[in-house]
Amino acid sequence: MATSGRYYLCQMSELGDYRSRGFNLPEVDMGIFAVRRGAQVFVYRNLCPHVRIPLEWVEHEFLNTDNSLIQCANHGALFTIETGQCIAGPCSGQALEPITHEVHQGALYAIINPTT
């Protein structure tokens, strides 16, 4: 079970607009990723709900070719950035696990609770 805590991920300036970035949190044995859309950022656990494997093949690459959707590199499932809902592929109807997060003084933090 993960321990509760606030984990620094990166400066917002390091997460480009319409880009994604992965993070490994060894303290809680969890991989997560963030996607930025202007001032908004969306953070999810890096696990495909279909077979519980990481989504990316290339480090930090979680988006489809036009950066409009999150894509599982293993079977092509597509997820909305804003909700994590699968809209195409073998896990249609399922969703990515959202991660509570905050931006404070230009830095992005993940908030991991014991039930996450």
C-alpha positions as CSV (number, residue, x, y, z in Angstrom):
1,M,0.0,0.0,0.0
2,A,1.3,3.5,-0.9
3,T,2.1,5.9,1.9
4,S,0.5,9.3,2.0
5,G,2.5,12.2,0.7
6,R,3.2,15.0,-1.6
7,Y,5.7,14.3,-4.4
8,Y,7.5,16.8,-6.5
9,L,7.2,16.0,-10.2
10,C,8.6,18.9,-12.2
11,Q,8.5,22.6,-12.9
12,M,5.5,23.5,-15.1
13,S,7.9,25.1,-17.5
14,E,9.4,21.6,-18.1
15,L,6.0,20.2,-19.2
16,G,5.3,21.7,-22.6
17,D,1.8,22.7,-23.7
18,Y,0.1,19.8,-25.5
19,R,2.9,17.5,-24.2
20,S,3.2,14.6,-21.8
21,R,5.8,13.5,-19.3
22,G,6.2,10.3,-17.2
23,F,7.4,10.1,-13.7
24,N,8.6,7.2,-11.5
25,L,7.8,7.4,-7.8
26,P,9.9,4.7,-6.2
27,E,8.9,5.8,-2.7
28,V,5.3,4.5,-3.5
29,D,6.2,2.0,-6.2
30,M,4.2,3.8,-8.8
31,G,4.6,5.2,-12.3
32,I,2.5,8.2,-13.3
33,F,2.3,10.7,-16.1
34,A,1.1,14.3,-16.7
35,V,-0.4,16.0,-19.7
36,R,-0.6,19.7,-20.0
37,R,-3.2,21.7,-21.8
38,G,-2.5,25.4,-21.3
39,A,-2.9,26.2,-17.7
40,Q,-4.5,22.8,-17.0
41,V,-2.6,19.7,-16.2
42,F,-4.0,16.1,-15.9
43,V,-2.2,13.4,-14.0
44,Y,-2.9,9.7,-14.3
45,R,-1.4,6.4,-13.1
46,N,0.8,4.9,-15.9
47,L,-1.2,1.7,-16.2
48,C,-3.5,0.6,-19.0
49,P,-6.8,-0.6,-17.5
50,H,-6.9,-3.5,-20.0
51,V,-3.8,-5.5,-19.0
52,R,-2.3,-3.3,-16.2
53,I,1.0,-2.5,-18.1
54,P,2.6,0.9,-18.7
55,L,1.1,2.9,-21.6
56,E,4.2,4.2,-23.3
57,W,7.0,2.5,-25.4
58,V,9.1,5.7,-25.6
59,E,9.9,7.6,-22.5
60,H,7.5,10.6,-21.9
61,E,5.4,9.7,-25.0
62,F,1.8,9.1,-24.0
63,L,-0.1,11.0,-26.7
64,N,-1.3,10.0,-30.2
65,T,0.3,11.6,-33.2
66,D,-1.7,14.8,-33.1
67,N,-1.5,15.1,-29.3
68,S,-5.3,15.1,-28.9
69,L,-5.7,11.8,-27.0
70,I,-3.7,9.6,-24.6
71,Q,-2.8,6.4,-26.4
72,C,-1.7,3.0,-25.1
73,A,1.3,2.0,-27.2
74,N,0.7,-1.7,-26.6
75,H,-2.8,-2.0,-28.2
76,G,-3.7,1.4,-29.4
77,A,-6.5,2.1,-26.9
78,L,-7.4,5.8,-26.9
79,F,-8.3,7.9,-23.8
80,T,-9.5,11.4,-23.4
81,I,-7.0,13.7,-21.8
82,E,-9.6,15.5,-19.6
83,T,-11.2,12.5,-18.1
84,G,-9.0,9.5,-18.8
85,Q,-12.1,7.6,-20.3
86,C,-11.2,5.0,-22.9
87,I,-13.1,5.9,-26.1
88,A,-11.6,3.2,-28.4
89,G,-9.8,-0.1,-28.1
90,P,-10.0,-3.2,-25.9
91,C,-10.7,-1.3,-22.7
92,S,-13.6,0.8,-24.1
93,G,-15.8,2.0,-21.2
94,Q,-12.9,1.8,-18.7
95,A,-10.8,4.7,-17.5
96,L,-7.3,5.6,-16.4
97,E,-6.7,6.1,-12.7
98,P,-6.5,9.9,-12.0
99,I,-3.9,11.1,-9.5
100,T,-4.6,14.0,-7.2
101,H,-2.2,16.8,-7.9
102,E,-1.5,20.5,-7.4
103,V,0.6,23.3,-8.8
104,H,2.3,25.4,-6.3
105,Q,4.7,28.3,-7.1
106,G,5.1,26.9,-10.6
107,A,5.9,23.3,-9.6
108,L,3.7,20.2,-10.1
109,Y,3.2,17.8,-7.2
110,A,1.4,14.5,-7.0
111,I,-0.6,13.9,-3.9
112,I,-0.6,10.1,-3.1
113,N,-3.0,8.8,-0.6
114,P,-3.0,5.3,0.9
115,T,-6.0,4.3,-1.2
116,T,-4.4,5.5,-4.5
